Amino acid sequence: MRKSEIRPRLSGAKKTNHEYFNNDENRVLVIGDIHAPFDLDGYLDHCKETYERYNCNKVVFIGDVIDNH
């Protein structure tokens, strides 16, 4: 049974969202060191735009998110 067949009562936008987030395809956005609050101006906006542009469904941070210095 395919994942899209598990929820037969879904329709419209809910069905589209369900299929989008539950398919087997991995579109991963990899984000390097943010070091908030000392991040570069516009870096987080760039990450958000990239996430939307490539229809990512997973995010992986490979560095420091917060700088406690």
N, CA and C of each residue as an Amber inpcrd file, in Angstrom:
protein
   207
   0.8430000  -1.1710000   0.0000000   0.0000000   0.0000000   0.0000000
   0.8960000   1.2440000   0.0000000   0.6280000   2.1640000  -0.9000000
   1.3750000   3.4120000  -0.9660000   0.9170000   4.3470000   0.1400000
   1.8070000   5.2270000   0.5540000   1.4660000   6.1780000   1.6150000
   0.2980000   7.0660000   1.2330000   0.1720000   7.3950000  -0.0500000
  -0.9210000   8.2630000  -0.4830000  -2.2720000   7.5650000  -0.3780000
  -2.2790000   6.2290000  -0.2910000  -3.5310000   5.4920000  -0.1880000
  -3.9790000   5.3020000   1.2580000  -3.1430000   5.6930000   2.2070000
  -3.4760000   5.4970000   3.6160000  -4.5870000   6.4410000   4.0580000
  -4.6550000   7.6430000   3.5090000  -5.6410000   8.6420000   3.9030000
  -6.5940000   8.9290000   2.7460000  -7.4910000   8.0100000   2.4000000
  -8.3300000   8.1960000   1.2070000  -9.3480000   9.3250000   1.3370000
  -9.6690000   9.7730000   2.5580000 -10.6820000  10.8160000   2.7150000
 -10.1360000  12.2210000   2.5210000  -8.8330000  12.3660000   2.4410000
  -8.2530000  13.6860000   2.2380000  -8.5000000  14.1520000   0.8100000
  -8.6950000  15.4510000   0.6710000  -8.8630000  16.0170000  -0.6670000
  -8.3300000  17.4400000  -0.6740000  -8.1340000  17.9620000  -1.8540000
  -7.7010000  19.3400000  -2.0230000  -6.3330000  19.6120000  -1.4280000
  -6.2230000  20.7480000  -0.7530000  -4.9440000  21.1920000  -0.1910000
  -4.4380000  20.2420000   0.8940000  -5.3570000  19.6700000   1.6710000
  -4.9290000  18.7430000   2.7230000  -4.2840000  17.4950000   2.1140000
  -4.8370000  17.0110000   1.0110000  -4.2630000  15.8510000   0.3450000
  -2.9000000  16.1990000  -0.2480000  -2.7880000  17.3780000  -0.8580000
  -1.5240000  17.8190000  -1.4270000  -0.4520000  17.9330000  -0.3510000
  -0.7970000  18.5430000   0.7840000   0.1480000  18.6660000   1.8860000
   0.5530000  17.3060000   2.4260000  -0.4080000  16.4040000   2.5720000
  -0.1100000  15.0670000   3.0760000   0.8530000  14.3320000   2.1420000
   0.5900000  14.4030000   0.8540000   1.4610000  13.7330000  -0.1110000
   2.8400000  14.3780000  -0.1450000   2.8750000  15.6960000  -0.0170000
   4.1430000  16.4180000  -0.0670000   5.0450000  16.0420000   1.1040000
   4.4910000  15.9860000   2.3060000   5.3020000  15.7210000   3.4860000
   5.4890000  14.2400000   3.7820000   4.7800000  13.3700000   3.0960000
   4.8880000  11.9510000   3.3890000   5.4050000  11.1170000   2.2210000
   5.9520000  11.7630000   1.2210000   6.5140000  10.9550000   0.1460000
   7.9190000  10.5060000   0.5220000   8.4960000   9.6270000  -0.2520000
   9.8020000   9.0530000   0.0620000  10.9610000   9.9020000  -0.4580000
  10.6520000  10.9970000  -1.0970000  11.6900000  11.8370000  -1.6620000
  12.2850000  12.7450000  -0.5860000  13.6060000  12.8310000  -0.5290000
  14.2840000  13.6950000   0.4190000  14.8730000  14.8960000  -0.2980000
  14.3920000  16.0640000   0.0560000  14.9530000  17.3190000  -0.4290000
  15.4470000  18.0520000   0.8120000  16.7330000  17.9280000   1.0720000
  17.3130000  18.3710000   2.3370000  18.0130000  19.7120000   2.1660000
  17.6570000  20.6550000   3.0270000  18.3720000  21.9250000   3.1070000
  19.4000000  21.7910000   4.2130000  20.6690000  21.9470000   3.8700000
  21.7510000  21.8510000   4.8460000  22.2090000  23.2700000   5.1800000
  22.1470000  23.6110000   6.4680000  22.5020000  24.9470000   6.9240000
  23.7470000  24.8530000   7.7890000  24.7330000  25.6640000   7.4550000
  25.9730000  25.6900000   8.2280000  25.8310000  26.5060000   9.5010000
  26.9580000  26.9060000  10.0550000  26.9660000  27.6570000  11.3120000
  26.1720000  28.9530000  11.1900000  25.1930000  29.1150000  12.0720000
  24.4400000  30.3700000  12.1180000  25.0610000  31.3210000  13.1430000
  25.4370000  30.7940000  14.2850000  26.0340000  31.5790000  15.3710000
  25.1580000  32.7610000  15.7750000  23.8620000  32.5300000  15.8950000
  22.9520000  33.5860000  16.3420000  23.3600000  34.0330000  17.7380000
  23.2990000  35.2470000  18.0740000  22.7450000  36.4000000  17.3490000
  23.7640000  37.1330000  16.4820000  24.9050000  36.5190000  16.1970000
  25.9610000  37.1770000  15.4270000  25.9620000  36.7250000  13.9740000
  24.8180000  36.2810000  13.4680000  24.7370000  35.7780000  12.1000000
  24.8090000  36.9200000  11.0940000  25.1120000  36.5740000   9.8660000
  25.1750000  37.5610000   8.7970000  23.7770000  38.0870000   8.4970000
  23.7010000  39.3730000   8.2040000  22.4080000  39.9590000   7.8360000
  21.8770000  39.2790000   6.5810000  20.6480000  38.8150000   6.6540000
  20.0070000  38.2020000   5.5000000  20.2560000  36.7140000   5.3380000
  21.1080000  36.1140000   6.1970000  21.4220000  34.6860000   6.0330000
  20.2020000  33.8100000   6.2880000  19.4630000  34.1130000   7.3480000
  18.2770000  33.3100000   7.6490000  17.2220000  33.4690000   6.5540000
  17.0640000  34.6930000   6.0430000  16.1270000  34.9040000   4.9300000
  16.5660000  34.1140000   3.6990000  17.8610000  34.0780000   3.4420000
  18.3880000  33.2880000   2.3200000  18.0440000  31.8070000   2.5030000
  18.2070000  31.3130000   3.7220000  17.8870000  29.9080000   3.9980000
  16.4090000  29.6230000   3.7670000  15.5470000  30.5280000   4.2100000
  14.1020000  30.3570000   4.0160000  13.7410000  30.3590000   2.5280000
  14.3260000  31.2970000   1.7870000  14.0490000  31.3780000   0.3480000
  14.5280000  30.1260000  -0.3790000  15.6880000  29.6220000   0.0120000
  16.2160000  28.4050000  -0.6010000  15.3220000  27.2160000  -0.2860000
  14.8350000  27.1380000   0.9530000  13.9230000  26.0760000   1.3710000
  12.6710000  26.0700000   0.4870000  12.1050000  27.2370000   0.2640000
  10.8950000  27.3340000  -0.5510000  11.1790000  27.1000000  -2.0300000
  12.2770000  27.6350000  -2.5350000  12.6040000  27.5260000  -3.9660000
  12.7770000  26.0810000  -4.4030000  13.4190000  25.2730000  -3.5570000
  13.6930000  23.8870000  -3.9180000  12.7430000  22.8940000  -3.2610000
  11.6580000  23.3810000  -2.6640000  10.6340000  22.5320000  -2.0410000
  11.2480000  21.5100000  -1.0860000  12.1230000  21.9930000  -0.2220000
  12.7740000  21.1000000   0.7380000  11.7500000  20.5510000   1.7270000
  11.9880000  19.3460000   2.2080000  11.0990000  18.7770000   3.2090000
  11.8510000  18.3340000   4.4620000  13.1430000  18.6430000   4.5110000
  13.9490000  18.3610000   5.6970000  15.0160000  19.4420000   5.8190000
  15.3880000  19.7580000   7.0680000  16.4470000  20.7250000   7.3230000
  17.4520000  20.0870000   8.2660000  18.7420000  20.2340000   7.9300000
  19.8100000  19.7150000   8.7680000  20.7740000  20.8610000   9.0780000
  21.0060000  21.0920000  10.3710000  22.0060000  22.0640000  10.7890000
  23.3050000  21.3100000  11.0350000  24.3910000  21.7420000  10.3740000
  25.6600000  21.0290000  10.5060000  26.6620000  21.7980000  11.3470000
  26.1990000  22.8190000  12.0130000  27.1220000  23.6080000  12.8220000
  26.4220000  24.2150000  14.0120000  27.0340000  25.2510000  14.5680000
  26.4890000  25.9180000  15.7480000  25.3210000  26.7970000  15.3530000
  24.2260000  26.6470000  16.0770000  23.0550000  27.4720000  15.8380000
  23.1460000  28.7450000  16.6880000  23.5790000  28.5950000  17.9300000
  23.6570000  29.7200000  18.8690000  25.1140000  29.9240000  19.2850000
  25.4960000  31.1840000  19.3840000  26.8300000  31.5290000  19.8650000
  26.6790000  32.0720000  21.2790000  27.1480000  31.3300000  22.2540000
  27.0120000  31.7170000  23.6610000  28.2100000  32.5020000  24.1670000
  29.0340000  33.0000000  23.2660000  30.2430000  33.7020000  23.6770000
  29.8880000  35.0010000  24.3550000
